[in-house]
Amino acid sequence: MHRLTFSRRAAPPICRDLPAVGPLRDGRYRVRFPDRTSREADGAAEAVAMLLDGLPDDAVPLL
């Protein structure tokens, strides 16, 4: 996985107000949150769980 991001738009530019996850060199992952904090995860499943948990309730696509 290179980077997993979510966006409120289906076409670029992507929104930067939702969490994103990317790999670290040691095989772990860093989850970055819109408030500029981040957390590290030992595996992809843990990273995606953190990312999903960090999504706001209104994280739905805009039509």
Rosetta blueprint (number, residue, H / E / L):
1 M L
2 H L
3 R L
4 L E
5 T E
6 F L
7 S L
8 R L
9 R L
10 A L
11 A L
12 P L
13 P L
14 I L
15 C L
16 R L
17 D L
18 L L
19 P L
20 A E
21 V E
22 G E
23 P E
24 L L
25 R L
26 D L
27 G L
28 R L
29 Y E
30 R E
31 V E
32 R E
33 F L
34 P L
35 D L
36 R L
37 T L
38 S E
39 R E
40 E E
41 A E
42 D L
43 G L
44 A H
45 A H
46 E H
47 A H
48 V H
49 A H
50 M H
51 L H
52 L H
53 D H
54 G L
55 L L
56 P L
57 D L
58 D L
59 A L
60 V L
61 P L
62 L L
63 L L
